[in-house]
Amino acid sequence: MGDPIELEALATVFKEKTTKKQYCALGSVKSNIGHTTSAAGVAGVQKVLLSMRHRTLVPSLNVTKETSRFDFKNSPFYICREKQAWDIAPGSLRRAAVSSFGFSGTNAHLVIEEYPSPAEQAVPLGEHPAFIVPLSARTAEQLQQRSRDLLEVIRKAQRPVDLAAVAYTLQIGREAMEERLGFVVSSVDQLAEKLSAYIKGEKNIEGAHQGRVDPSSDGITIIGHDDDMQEAIDKWIARKKYSKLLDLWIKGLSFDWNRLYGDVKPRRISLPTYPFAKERYWIDALTFGQELNGHFDVDGKMKSIEDIIDKIGDDAMDTDQAVQLLKTLV
């Protein structure tokens, strides 16, 4: 009953601005993944973002007939039943709305518009004989993984990799964590070579700096605010002495990476995000008939909570044993 109410509200608003009919596709991610209850709205947002990324309208599954409680033919909407290209008029943008109607009657509505990428501006390479490529992570293992992920992107790229964009994205688009690694490189091939050497465990890699920042120490932060240090940083930037900057960064120094560039900044690009630690925490479940704490064996016929409660009532089992057995049932 909630859907027709929601559709009538949307149709009323749409009709205030247009008399066009059946031009806006309707879809429901629930038909693809099931009802996610309190996460339904978020799942809808993710579907819209993926549809925008691939410029594709995906079908809502298992729709054979529209509900008779809503007049689709005289509304702005139609149900998307088949996969189709999401085309738009020249000069326009892809837009979508996510409507989430909660059990309480609260309606959350979000309008999403695609992001138009700005025209690419090439950074004059003559002004930048080299670039700083920083990587960081919480642990040494994750730092290794970040290096492997970046190397894989470089090796599998379908078109030439923009080194300036890679460096700039990692400089301003990632949080600086405790374990730090950085390279001063002048080409993508050089970056790939140094990443490969680091992953293999080689030492004393030219142009590579590695260190760990102690979160409890603010000494380097205090030094970074010193006027003489700021003056030194300005000179290093002006003279392109990137190794000195990188050496202080791996020790914890924070500075504005944008100062490395002039009025034309490199573009930000899509690069691998943080690789979470793949640690598993599984509880070893006990099976019926298995000994619990060496005290007793469970009767194979005892397969419900009621059976355990009866045992307690008959004083055939103490509460500690019952609790342990109940854990195997829930």
N, C-alpha and C positions, 0 to 999 in steps of 0.2 A: 504493500500500500504506500510505502514511502517514496518509491521511485516516481510514480505519476505526479505526486505533489512536487517533487524536486524538478521534474521536467516542465511542469506547468509554470513554475517560478522562473526557470531559465528562459522558456519561450516568451514569457511576458516581457522580460528585460530585453531580449534580442529583438523583438518586434517593435520596440520603441525606436530603433535606429534603422531597420531595414524591413522590406516586404519580401525579400528573397526566401525561397522555400527549399528545404532539404539540401542545403549546401554545407552544413557543419556536421562532421562525422561524430557519432557517439560510440564510445567503447567502454568496456569494463574489464579491468585486469583480473577481477575475481574469476572470470570464466577460464582464465589461463592457469592461475596458481591457487585458486580457492579463496575463501574469505579469511582475511588476516585480522579481523576484528579491529582492535585499536590501531593497527599499523596499516589499515586499508588506504588511508589518505596518502601516506608516505609511499606506499607501493604504487599508487596512481601517479604520483609525481615522478617516480623512477621510470615508469612506462612512458610518460610524456617526454622525458629527457632523452631516453633511448630512441624514441620515434623521431625526435628532432635531429638527433645525431645521424641517424641513418636515412632521414628524410623519407620515412615510410609510415603509412598507416597500417596497423596490424589488425587482424579480424578479432572480434569477440566470438568465442567458440560456442557451438551448440544453440545458436539462435535460428529457429525455424519460422517463428511467427512473432510479430510485435504484439505487445500488450494492447488490448482494446480500450484500456483506461486512459490512453493518451493518443491524440490525433497527430500522428507523425506526418501525414501527407500535407497538412496545412501548417506545419511547424518549420522552423529553420533546420531541423535535425533529421538525420537518417542514421540507421545502425550500420556500422562498418562490419561487413560480413566476410570481406575478402581482402587479402593483402594488396595494397596499391601504393603507387608513388605519391608522396605528399608534395604536390606541386602548388606553386603560388604565383600570383601575378608579378610581373617584373616590377622591381622597386619596393615590393612588399616584404613582410617577414612572416615566418611561421608563428602562429600563436595558438595556445591551447588553454583550456580551463579545467582545473581539477575541483570537483565538488564532492565533499565528504559529509554525509549526513549521519550524525551520531545517534546512539540510542536515546540520549537525553532530549533530542529534538534540536540540538545545536547543529548549525550548518556552517562548515568552513569552506570557503571558496577562494581558490588561488588562480590568478591569471599568469601564465608563463609565456614569455616572448623569447625567441631565439636570439643569441648573441651574434651580431654581425662582426666578423673579424675585420679589423682595420687593415688598410692597405699596407703591405709589407714595406718597411723602410730598411734598406741595407745600411749596416753600420760600416763606415769607411775603414777597411781593414788596414789601410796605411797608418791610421792613427792608433791601431792596436796590434802591435807585432806579436802579442801573446795575450792569452786569457787565463783567468783563474777559474778552475772548475772545482768547487767544493762539494764534499759529501760528508754526511754525518749520520749517526745512529745512536741508539741507547746502548747497544752492546757491540763488541768486536765482530760477533757472528753476523749481526744484522748489517754491519758496515760492509762485510764481505758480500752479502747478498745484494746490497744496493749497488755495489760495484759490478757484480755479475749482471744485474738487471740493466744497468746503463750500457754495458758492453754489448749485451744482446740487442738493444735498440739500435745501436750504431751499426752493428754487423748486418741486421735484417732490414735496414732502411731501404725503402724502394726508390728514394731520390736522395740527392746530396744533403748531408746533414749540416745545418747552420751552426757552426761552433759558437758564434757569439750568442745565439738564442739559447743553446744548451747551457752555456756558462751563466747567462743572465737569469734564466729560469731557476737554476739551482742556487744562485746567490740570493735572490729576493723572494722566491716562491717556495722555499723550504725552511722549516724551523731548524736552527742550529742546536744539535744535541751533544752529548758528552764525548762520544767517540768521533774523532774528526780526521778527515783525510782530504788532501787537496793536491791538485796538479797545476803547474804552469805550463801551458802547451800553446803551440802556434798552429796546429792543424788537427783535424779529426783523426787522421791516421796516427798521429803522435799520441793523442788521448787514448785511442784503442790499444796501442802498444803498451802504454804505462798501466792502464787498467788490467790488461792481461798479465803483466809482470807482477802486479800487486796480488791478483787473485792466485797466482802460482806460488806466492810466498817469497818472492825475491826481495832482497834487502838493498838499501842504498840506491833506490831508483832515482835517476836524475830528474830534478824538477818536481819530485814528490815530497810532501810533508805530511806526517802523521803524528797524532798526539791525543791525549785525553784530558778533558777539562774537569777539574774537581768542582762539583756543584757547591760544595760548602766553602770554597775559597772565593773571595771577591777581590783579591789582590790585583788581578789583571784588569778588573773593571775600574778600580781606583786609578790605576796607571793610565787607562784609556781616557780618563777625564782630565788628566794633567795637561796643562797648556803646552809644555815642551813636547809631549808625546803627540798632541794634535798637530803641532807644527811639523814634527818629523813625518807624520802620516801624510800631510799635505805635500811634502817634498817627495816622498816615495811615490805618491800617485802621479805627481807632475813628471817625475823622471822614469815612470814605468817600472819601478823596482818592486815588482809583484811578489817576488820570493820573500821579501821582508814582511810585506803585508800578510801573506799566507802563513808565514811562520808564527806571527802573533795571533792570527785567527785560530789556529789549531790549539793555541794556549788559552783561548777564551776571550780574546779581544773582539769587541763588537763595533762595527763602523758601518756607515751608509755605503752600500755597494754602488749606488747610483753615482757616487762621486768618481767612479772609474770611467764614466762615459760623459760625453758632451750633451748637446741638446737632443741629439738623436739616440734614443735608447734602443737596444735590441728588443725584439719581440719575445713574448713568452710563448712557449710551446708545450705540448703534452709530453710529459716524461713519466716514467714509472713512479708510483707513489710508495709510501713506506711499506716495507715487507715485514709483516707481523711475525713474531716468533712462533714456530710450529710446534708448540708444546701441548701434549695431550694429557688430560686429567680424567681418566676413566675409573669408575668405581667397579671393583670386581664383585659381580653379583653372585650370591650363594644360591645354589639350586636345592630343591627339596631332596632330602635324603643325605645331604652333606652335613657333616658334623659341625656344630656351632660351638666354638671355644672348647671343644673336647668334652662337653658335658653330656650331650645327648644327640641322638639321631632323630630327624623329623619324620613323623609318620607320613608315608606317601599319600595317605588319604586326606591329609590336612592341607587343603588348597584354597581356603578362604579365611578372611578375617574372623568370620563367625566361628569357624573351627577352633581358632586360637583362643577366642574369648571363652568358648566352652571349656577348653582345657584349663584356663585360669580359674574359671568358676568351680571346676571339679578339683582344684588344688593339684592338678597333674602337671602343672608347669608354673615356674615362678615368673615374676614380672620381667626380670632382666632377660630371661630366655625368650619371653613373648615379644619384647621390644626388638630383639635381634631378628627374630623370625618375621615380624611385621615389616621390617626394613626390606626384606626380600620380596615382599608382595607389592610394595608401593613403588 
